[in-house]
């Protein structure tokens, strides 16, 4: 089983691998505040060589509009009004917020509209501060540095598509819906949410009529993953972006070797499996934290250093790279090359079974 998650995964690598494993490997993965992450699993574990198909540039915030409860869309344009680089459904951009935080958000506008990029961000009240910064500090007319677009959640060719989106997970799915519809490929969208007030872009979906089914917990109860997947046509591809229980349930029901193809986008960090507790000394601050068996080093460090840098939380962006002064690291990222692994780690995913000392 393979999970592909957005980030520095080279585009040509994904395109080359995907068909090769078409029969043996079926799962592609990525979802969260609109914030996306990605991880490339063992079969694809050669060091990533980053190839960017976009650029670093300050874009002007054209407008910020409320799309649902706690969700805003941010439209970005080139300051000189020029066209922006092309992108395909599933692409994301890195956003460098005024505080220095780096976050990644799916592009959810129309790929044919070269005049703007649109992202949507749900306010995560207990999150790391990125979504709050977007909601509270960004203003129309201001500049925002971005990098990208990049894409690790591509819409593969298929005879039909079943799209399943949970809440803000609609962001990468929306351009896919547009593309499939324009191409005349049969598709259906099951759009899930707590209630309609919390679900962005409902008006944009209205023209698609009965091909879009909106299900809310307050009316339909919690979703039944088996039932959701039963709507996939034989041989069709399933694109799923939503909360972790939904993704995990789908992965259990569509393991490798089934006829269908499941593509998942994960926003939340992957769960720690088989971890043990260990201490981490933060040498510069003189504090020691204990990393619980089921938490990341990043989560433990954030208890004492809440502003420590991070972004994807899935081991692909490199934002959380820290020098290791002592101890053996079990690297679980898809970003660092061997030279870097000799003295550094990505604390969002990599762990240890014994004490570590970090340059923090
Ligand atoms: S936060 Fe992206 S690699 Fe750790």
Boltz pocket constraint, residues with backbone or C-beta under 6 A from the ligand:
constraints:
  - pocket:
      binder: B
      contacts: [[A, 309], [A, 310], [A, 311], [A, 312], [A, 313], [A, 314], [A, 315], [A, 316], [A, 317], [A, 318], [A, 319], [A, 320], [A, 321], [A, 333], [A, 335], [A, 346], [A, 347], [A, 348], [A, 349]]
      max_distance: 6.0
